[in-house]
C-alpha cells in the first residue's frame, strides 16, 4: 500500500522527494534532478514528466536573476532549497525553476526538458500537438503543458500537493555516466559556463545536437 508521500501514476510508483534528499548546492542539485519526476496535480488528474535536462544558475552568475539582489519578482530564488521559482520570460513563456541553496542565497535550477510519463492527452490538448517529443522539450513548453504559471511561484516542492518532485526506480538508477554537460542555451551573459546537464541518449532533450553528446 502506498503511503501519503507516494503516488501511483500509470505504471510508475513515485515517492515524493524530501528536502533532506535534495542537495543544497546548485550544480549538485542540477545533476541530481536528472532522472527525477515533476508531478503536476490538476482536477482532471495528475500529469508527470521525467527530468532529462536542467541548467544551473549559481552565485556570481550574471545570467542568474538573483545577481543584482532580491526583488519582488525573484524573491522565491532566495527561499531554502526545494521551492518553485516561476517567472515569465520575454513576456510570453513561464519557466519553472527550483531554488537551490540555503535561505537568503539566490540561486536556482531551471527545468529545461521532460520526458512525458502520464497525462499525455491533457498535455497534448494544452500544447496543440500530439507529438510526444514536442510536449515538454523546452522550459516554455513544460509550463504550457503542465499548466504552470505565477500562481505556483514560491510553493514548497517537497510539501505542496499541486506541484512536486518525485523519484521512482528509474530515477534511482540514473548514474553520473549517463549525465552530459554543456554550455547553457539562449544566453548572452556568462554563456560560456558549462552549467547545462542532460540525460545522454534521450530523445526529449532540447537544444542543438552538437550540445547533446
C-alpha positions in Angstrom: 0.0 0.0 0.0 1.3 3.5 -0.9 1.9 6.0 1.9 0.7 9.6 1.7 4.1 10.6 0.4 3.7 8.2 -2.6 1.5 8.1 -5.7 1.0 5.6 -8.4 0.9 7.4 -11.8 0.3 4.9 -14.6 2.8 2.2 -14.1 5.1 4.4 -12.0 5.2 4.2 -8.2 6.5 7.6 -7.3 7.8 8.8 -3.9 7.9 12.5 -3.1 11.4 13.8 -2.6 12.1 15.2 0.8 14.1 18.3 1.4 16.8 16.2 3.1 17.2 14.3 -0.2 17.8 17.4 -2.3 21.4 18.6 -2.5 21.8 22.1 -1.0 24.2 23.3 -3.7 23.1 24.5 -7.2 25.3 22.4 -9.5 24.8 19.3 -7.4 21.1 19.8 -7.4 21.0 20.3 -11.2 22.7 17.0 -11.7 20.7 15.2 -9.1 17.4 16.2 -10.7 18.2 14.4 -13.9 16.0 11.3 -13.9 13.7 12.6 -11.3 10.0 13.4 -12.0 7.9 16.6 -12.0 4.4 15.9 -10.9 1.5 18.4 -11.5 -1.8 17.5 -10.0 -4.9 19.1 -11.6 -8.6 18.5 -11.1 -8.6 16.2 -14.2 -5.8 14.1 -12.8 -2.0 14.0 -12.4 0.5 14.9 -15.1 4.1 13.8 -14.9 7.3 14.0 -16.8 10.9 12.8 -16.2 13.5 15.4 -16.0 16.0 15.0 -18.8 17.6 18.5 -18.9 18.5 21.2 -16.4 20.5 24.4 -16.2 22.2 25.7 -13.0 22.3 29.4 -12.2 24.8 30.0 -9.4 26.1 32.8 -7.2 28.1 35.4 -9.0 26.5 34.3 -12.3 25.4 37.4 -14.3 22.7 35.3 -16.1 21.1 34.4 -12.7 18.1 36.5 -11.8 19.5 36.9 -8.3 22.7 38.6 -9.5 21.6 42.1 -8.5 19.9 41.1 -5.3 16.4 40.3 -4.2 13.3 41.9 -5.8 9.6 41.1 -5.6 9.9 39.2 -8.9 12.8 36.9 -7.9 12.4 36.5 -4.1 11.5 32.8 -4.5 15.0 32.2 -5.6 16.2 33.2 -2.1 14.0 30.6 -0.4 15.6 27.5 1.1 16.3 24.8 -1.5 13.3 22.9 -2.9 10.9 25.8 -3.6 9.5 26.7 -7.0 10.6 29.9 -8.7 8.2 30.6 -11.7 8.8 33.7 -13.9 7.6 35.0 -17.2 10.4 35.0 -19.9 10.2 37.5 -22.7 6.6 38.3 -21.8 5.4 35.0 -23.4 6.5 31.9 -21.6 6.5 30.8 -18.0 9.6 29.0 -16.7 9.9 26.5 -13.7 13.0 26.7 -11.5 13.9 25.1 -8.2 15.6 27.2 -5.5 18.9 25.5 -4.7 20.8 27.0 -1.7 20.1 27.9 1.9 17.5 30.6 2.7 18.8 34.1 1.7 21.1 32.9 -1.1 19.7 33.5 -4.5 20.4 30.6 -6.9 18.3 28.1 -8.8 18.0 25.2 -11.3 15.9 25.7 -14.5 14.0 22.6 -15.5 14.6 22.6 -19.3 13.0 19.4 -20.6 11.0 16.4 -19.5 10.1 13.1 -21.0 6.3 12.7 -20.7 5.1 9.9 -18.4 1.5 10.4 -17.6 -1.4 12.7 -18.5 -0.1 12.9 -22.1 -3.6 13.5 -23.7 -4.1 16.5 -21.4 -0.6 17.8 -22.2 -1.3 17.4 -25.9 -4.5 19.4 -25.6 -2.7 22.3 -23.9 0.2 22.2 -26.3 -1.8 21.7 -29.5 0.3 18.8 -30.7 0.2 15.1 -30.4 3.9 14.5 -30.9 5.2 13.2 -27.6 8.7 14.6 -28.3 7.4 18.1 -28.6 5.2 18.2 -25.5 7.9 19.0 -22.9 11.0 19.7 -24.9 11.9 23.2 -23.6 11.0 25.2 -20.5 8.2 27.2 -22.0 6.6 24.0 -23.4 6.8 22.4 -19.9 4.9 25.3 -18.3 2.2 25.3 -21.0 1.7 21.5 -21.0 1.6 21.3 -17.1 -0.4 24.5 -16.5 2.4 26.2 -14.6 2.2 29.9 -14.0 2.9 32.6 -11.5 0.3 31.2 -9.1 2.7 28.4 -8.3 5.7 30.7 -7.6 7.2 30.2 -4.2 5.4 26.9 -3.3 7.3 24.2 -1.5 8.0 21.4 -3.9 8.6 19.0 -1.0 5.2 19.6 0.6 2.7 21.1 -1.8 0.1 18.8 -3.4 -0.3 20.8 -6.6 3.3 20.6 -7.9 6.1 18.3 -6.5 9.2 16.4 -7.3 9.3 12.6 -7.2 11.6 9.6 -7.7 11.0 6.1 -8.9 13.2 3.1 -9.7 14.4 4.6 -13.0 15.4 7.9 -11.3 17.3 5.9 -8.6 19.3 4.2 -11.4 20.5 7.4 -13.1 24.3 7.1 -13.0 26.7 10.0 -13.3 28.0 8.5 -16.6 24.5 9.0 -18.2 24.6 12.8 -17.5 26.1 15.0 -20.1 27.3 18.6 -19.6 27.4 21.6 -21.9 27.2 25.3 -22.0 23.7 26.8 -21.4 21.3 27.7 -24.2 20.0 31.1 -25.3 22.1 33.3 -23.1 24.1 36.4 -23.8 25.7 36.7 -20.3 28.1 34.1 -18.9 27.1 31.9 -21.9 30.4 30.0 -21.7 29.7 28.3 -18.4 29.3 24.5 -18.5 26.2 24.5 -16.4 23.7 22.7 -18.5 23.1 19.0 -17.7 21.1 16.4 -19.7 20.3 12.7 -20.0 22.5 11.2 -22.7 20.6 9.5 -25.4 17.3 11.0 -24.5 15.1 12.0 -27.5 13.3 14.6 -25.3 16.3 16.8 -24.6 16.1 20.3 -26.2 18.8 22.2 -27.9 21.1 21.5 -30.9 22.5 18.1 -31.5 26.1 19.4 -31.1 25.4 20.1 -27.4 23.7 16.8 -26.6 26.6 14.4 -27.0 
